[in-house]
Amino acid sequence: MIAIIDYDAGNLKSVAKALHYLGGEAVITRDIPTILRADHVILPGVGSFGVAMDQLKKYGLDQAIYEVVAKKTPFLGICLGLQLLFEGSEESEGIEGLGILHGRIVKIPAKDGLKIPHIGWNSLSLQNDGRLFADVPPESYVYFVHSYYLKAQDADIVKAVTEYGTRIHASVEQNHVFACQFHPEKSSSVGLMMLKNFMKVQKGV
């Protein structure tokens, strides 16, 4: 069973629909026992970093996420879900993130001709043999919606990058924690392949 964490941050049903299409048993939930017994856990989300952290704490989901990670349950953050895994964001100064991964979430720099938020398709440059990208063709296009981006502290965890006025760390992997700034559930057959690869990751292996 795949638990999709519901903390009122949206973008849940499209993730569930993609997983069901792939044959997965996906449940949208904020019930902590359900999350803790799941085989895989996904944290999607759109919106404000600070509001999202408040919601996770309100429902006790921050502590559930720490327990999921400690148990080596495969965990995937999507879009805002990626950003929340890090220490903090320029979007919400003074608000601490989950701090599971190390790096900074910063605003995409303004440049002539560059629209922010970044909405649309960008190609990925793959590196460091990310398990999400097994059999994914190089320079595949995926769908982004964001105004802030990740600069990871450890280059080794970065599995895909893209360019949008600056170099964006688009996907990371550390042990059983995976995250994508883009939306695999909205990225056509390539995104579905990534979700399928995530579903193949086994707990504790």
Disulfide bonds with the S-S distance in Angstrom:
none
